[in-house]
Amino acid sequence: MQTIEIEDEVFVQLQNRARPFIDTPNDVIKGLLAEVGAVTQSASAKPFSGSPPGVSTVGRLSKLIEDGLVHPGDKVRHRRKRTNEVFEATITEGGCLQVDDVPAPFREPSPALRHFTQSQIDGWHNWVHVDSQRTLRDLRDNGAGKQR
């Protein structure tokens, strides 16, 4: 085994492509290389769960799309209270969040927000769906019912 060093932002991208508690960074890198035909996975290797840019990925917001609460192309926004910074992402057809400067979409809201804040933050609670002005958590938990 060899040891390599990678930048923090590269590690974040590896985390976003990995299945939690299953894929290691090596699994993700091996999968990415296999996707481009650089290496072949052995029969004992775990299947790769990430998706290269442009490939449809099913995300955690897909249920909200199915229920008609959000639509592909809708924006979500987070305003940082202390600095008044505004971060924005776009909901993909597969229910992921696409951030402009990241090639692969985020399957879950929290990693997408962590990309901006560089800290652990609950994306369900902090992303606001621009059209409805409701948090993703409120949409997920209360559906088309009453607004808070």
Beta strands, then each sheet from edge to edge (+ up, - down):
strand 1: 75-79
strand 2: 86-91
strand 3: 97-98
strand 4: 128-129
strand 5: 134-135
sheet 1: 3+ 2- 1+ 4- 5+
end
